[in-house]
Amino acid sequence: MSLRLSLLGMLSSHSMTGYDLKKMADNTIAKFREAQTSQVYRELNYMEDIGWLTSVIEIQTEKPNKRIYSITPTGREAYLEWLKESPLDEEKLNVSVFLMKTFFAGDRSVKENLDIFKQFKQACQRKLAEIEASFRELAEFQIKLPEHQAHAPYWQLTSNFEIAFYNMCIEWADKCVKAIEIQGAK
């Protein structure tokens, strides 16, 4: 459902093709909600079927024709209702399989735990690099689509959170490695 409503949000400022929506999703929401091309088109078809979107085919002579999607008043209403819902699900605010397994890590060897936290740190470093790169792409995207300027500060807030989160995870992983090394030396 969140992908569906995210696509509506992207269409709320202007009409786009499925290709453009996928590209925008890859440069924006993919950091916290990945979407496969097939999922994007499946959601677009579903939303058109229920009346949240309309589409027109633009005939092109030099290239393949393209379908351009637009949000309907009903779709805009559904999107705005979704935005009004609280984004906090307090029961799931701190759900993490990784932390759950960390809690029980005493049943693994010191070496296994060291390896896991080193891998976790590397994964966080890769994610941080991806976010920083996508943030630069997002800035370019904003220049190309000035109608999204109202969204720009919120896109930056999201990126700032992710950068702070992954920096914190890297620092935490370092502390975990040190603590496990001390434990293993005993």
ABEGO torsion letter per residue (X at the ends): XAAAAAAAAAAAABBBBAAAAAAAAAABAAAABBBBAAAAAAAAAAAAAAGABBBBBBBBAABBBBBBBBBBAAAAAAAAAAAABBABBAAAAABBAAAAAAAAAAABBAAAAAAAAAAAAAAAAAAAAAAAAAAAAAAAAAAABAAAAAAAAAAAAAAAAAAAAAAAAAAAAAAAAAAAAAAAAX
